[in-house]
Amino acid sequence: MVNVLFVCHGNICRSPMAEFLFKYKVDKLGVADKFHIESRATSTEEIGNPIHRGAKRILDKFNIDYSKKRAMQITLNDYNKYDYIIIMEQYNRYNIERRIKDTNNKIHLLLEYTDLKRDIADPWYTGNFDETYDDIMVGLDGFYNFLKETKQI
């Protein structure tokens, strides 16, 4: 079982999109039983809130149910539970490591698994959820291929 936690600032845009799109992807590939996938925030600003309407619009295109998702903040227990903590931007690393030291090298930038190796822009500020979706999908494909190549799935 590969335990994956996607993390962004508020857990209402990028990380829930990554969570549900990765769940969708591994389900379509027939390997959902090999994963435990969730998402969290680095901040407390949105705790308890549902995902952003722009993220909902993207997920609705795939008929993905996100209705029970509420923003949650990452904890030390999460750090210990997950094999991979996949962040959307370097600022997420900074915010996590203010509270939790990455002693096991679990924190990785999503686009680190691609040739892009950059942050994914926050659509809360850009308003461009389609661009965020494109970046997330490229990152998820790269991450999935990494797991296959390293024989973790």
Secondary structure, DSSP 8 states (H G I E B T S, - for coil): -EEEEEEESSSSSHHHHHHHHHHHHHHHTT-GGGEEEEEEESSSTTTT----HHHHHHHHTTT---TT----B--HHHHHH-SEEEESSHHHHHHHHTTS--TT--EEEGGGGSS--S----HHHH--HHHHHHHHHHHHHHHHHHHHHTT--
